[in-house]
Amino acid sequence: MGNLDLRCCDNLELMSEIKDNTIDLIYCDILYGTGRKFKDYQDLKPIRSEIESHYIPRIKEMHRILKSTGSIYLQMDTRINHWMRCIMDDVFGYDNYRSEIVWRYHVGGKGKTNYSNKHDIILYYTKSKNHIFHISDIKVPRTKEVIRRIESKIKNATRSLDIKRVVDDVWDDIQALNQMAKERLKYDTQKPKELLKRIIKASSNEDDLVADFYAGSFTTAEVCKELNRNFIGCDINPNAYEIGKKRVGKIF
C-alpha cells in the first residue's frame, strides 16, 4: 500500500515544496470556469484573463515537478478547454500533446434552447515522448452487438475473438455519479472512481507517485490506495480535506 499525503492548502503552496522531476502522474479535475458558486467552492469566471492568471503559474509548476517520463491529465468542460489547450501547448510543448479525451456521460438535464452538454474534456499531455503508457491494461469489454457481428465474420476463420477492445479517445462506458450512487459523498462535481482507475492504470506503475492539486473529494487518493500508488494532493477547502481523510482512513 502506498503513502498518502493529503493537504488542505492552496495548490501553489504545496507545489512549491515539491522538488523538480518528482511526480510520475498528475491528474486534476480543475475549476471549469462556469462562474458558479458551488457548495464547497467558488468557480472561476469564464474570462480568459482570469483563467490565464490562475492557471499559467500552476501549469508551470506542474511541468517543473513532473518527471521526464510523466503524464498529466486535466479534466474540464468546453467553456475553457480552448484556452487551456493554448496554455498547455506553451508550457508542455505542442509536440507533447497526446490526446483530447471526451468523457461522455448521460446524467443531467435536457437542452431547451441549445444542445445538452453531456461531456467533459480531458487534455492529456506528457513531458516527453518517453512516457509511461499501458494501453493493454485498460481494455474494455466489447458490446454484445459488436461481439455477434465479429463472430459472424470470423466463424469460418481459425483465429479467436478478443472480447475486449482497446480504449480510444471517446469514453462513453463510464457513467457519472447519480444521486443514488453508492460511492456518492454529497460533494459537488465528484467524479467516479472508474474514471480515475483508467487514467492511473494507463499512465503509472505500482509504487509511482500520483498527484492531484484540485483534489475535491479526494477520489484520486482513494484509487491510489486501492491500486498501490503513492499519492500527494490538496484542496483549499477544509470540508474537502475532511472528506478525503475519511475516504482513505488512518493510512495517510
ZIBELUR-V141603 format. One record per pair of residues at least 24 apart in sequence whose ideal C-beta (glycine too) atoms are under 10 Angstrom apart, sorted by the first residue. I is the first residue (numbers start at 0). J is the second residue. Records with the same first field share a line. If there is no record, write none. Layout:
I=J  J
This chain:
0=223  224  225  226  227  228  229  250
1=205  206  207  208  209  220  223  224  225  226  227  228  229  230  250
2=206  208  223  224  228  229  230  231  250  251
3=209  217  220  221  223  224  228  229  230  231  232  243  244  246  247  248  250  251
4=208  210  220  229  230  231  232  233  251
5=211  214  217  220  230  231  232  233  234  239  240  241  243  244  246  247  251
6=212  214  231  232  233  234  235  240  243
7=214  233  234  235  236  237  238  239  240  241  243  244
8=212  233  234  235  240
9=57  212  233  234  235
10=57  60  61  210  211  212  213  214  232  233  234  235
11=53  56  57  60  212  233
12=233  235
13=60  64  210  212  231  232  233  235
14=56  57  59  60  61  63  64  210  212  231  233
15=60  63  64
16=64  231
17=60  61  63  64  65  208  210  212  231
18=63  64
19=62  63  64  65  66
20=63  64  65  66  67  68  69  126
21=63  64  65  66  69  208  210  231
22=61  63  64  65  66  69  70  71  126  203  207  208  209  210  212  229  231
23=65  66  68  69  70  130  131  199  202  203  204  206  207  208  209  210  228  229
24=65  66  68  69  70  71  72  130  131  198  199  201  202  203  204  207  208  209  210  211  219  223  228
25=58  61  62  64  65  69  70  71  72  73  124  126  202  208  209  210  211  212  219  232
26=70  71  72  73  74  121  123  190  194  195  198  199  202  203  209  210  211  212  213  214  218  219  222  223  232
27=57  58  61  71  72  73  74  75  210  211  212  213  214  215  219  232
28=72  73  74  75  119  121  188  189  190  194  195  211  213  214  215  216  218  219
29=53  54  57  58  73  74  75  79  83  122  212  213
30=54  75  79  188  213
31=74  75  76  77  78  79  80  119  120  188
32=75  76  77  78  79  80  82  83
33=76  78  79  188
34=78
35=187  188
37=186  187  188  236
38=185  186  187  188  236  238
39=185  186  187  188  215  216  234  235  236  237  238  239  242
40=186  187  188  213  215  234  235  236  238  239
41=236
42=78  187  188
43=78  79
44=78
45=78  79  82
46=79  82
47=79  81  82  85
48=82
49=79
50=75  78  79  82  83  86
51=79  82  83  85  86
54=79  82  83  86  87  90
55=86  89  90
57=86  90  212  213
58=83  86  87  89  90  91  124
59=86  89  90  91
60=90  212
61=87  90  91  124  126  210  212
62=87  90  91  92  95  124  126
63=90  126
64=208  210  212  231
65=91  124  125  126  127  130  210
66=125  126  127  130  131  207  208
67=125  126  127  128  129  130
68=125  126  127  128  129  130  131  132  202  203  204  207
69=124  125  126  127  130  131  202  203  207  208  209  210
70=95  97  123  124  125  126  130  131  132  198  201  202  203
71=95  97  122  123  124  125  126  202  210
72=97  98  100  121  122  123  124  194  195  197  198  199  201  202  211
73=120  121  122  123  124  213
74=100  102  119  120  121  122  123  188  190  194  195  198  213
75=119  120  121  122
76=102  116  118  119  120
77=101  116  118  119  120
78=116  120
79=120
80=119  120  121  122
81=120
83=120  122
84=120  122  124
86=122
87=122  123  124
88=122  124
90=124
91=122  124  125  126  127
92=124  125  126  127
93=124
94=124  125  127  128
95=123  124  125  126  127  128  130
96=122  123  124  125
97=122  123  124  125  128  130  132  168  202
98=122  123  124  167  168
99=123  168
100=166  167  168  169  170  197  198
101=167  168  169  170  171
102=168  169  170  171  172  173  175  190  191  194  197
103=169  170  171  172  173  174  175
104=170  171  173  174  175  176  177  191  194
105=171  174  175  177
106=174  175  176  177  178  180
107=175  177
117=171  175
118=169  170  171
119=170  175  188  190  194
121=168  170  194  198
123=168  198  201  202
125=202
130=202
131=201  202  203  204  207
132=201  202  203
133=200  201  202  203  204
134=165  166  200  201
135=163  165  201
136=166  197  199  200  201  202
137=163  165  166  170  196  197  198  199  200  201  202
138=162  163  164  165  166
139=163  164  165  166  167  170  172  173  197
140=164  172
142=172
166=197  201
170=194  197  198
172=197
173=197
176=218
182=216  218  221  246
183=216
184=215  216  217  218  239  242  243  245  246
185=216  242
186=215  216  217  218  236  238  239  242  243
187=215  216
188=213  215  216
189=215  216  217  218  242
190=215  216  218  219
191=218  222
192=218  219  221  222  225
193=222
194=218  219  222
195=219  220  221  222  223  225  226
196=222  225  226
197=222
198=222
199=223  225  226  228  230
200=226  228
203=228  229
204=228
205=229
211=243
213=239
214=239  240  242  243
215=239  242  243
216=242  243  245  246
217=241  242  243  244  245  246  247  251
218=242  243  246
219=243
220=244  246  247  251
221=245  246  247  248
222=246
223=247
224=248  250  251
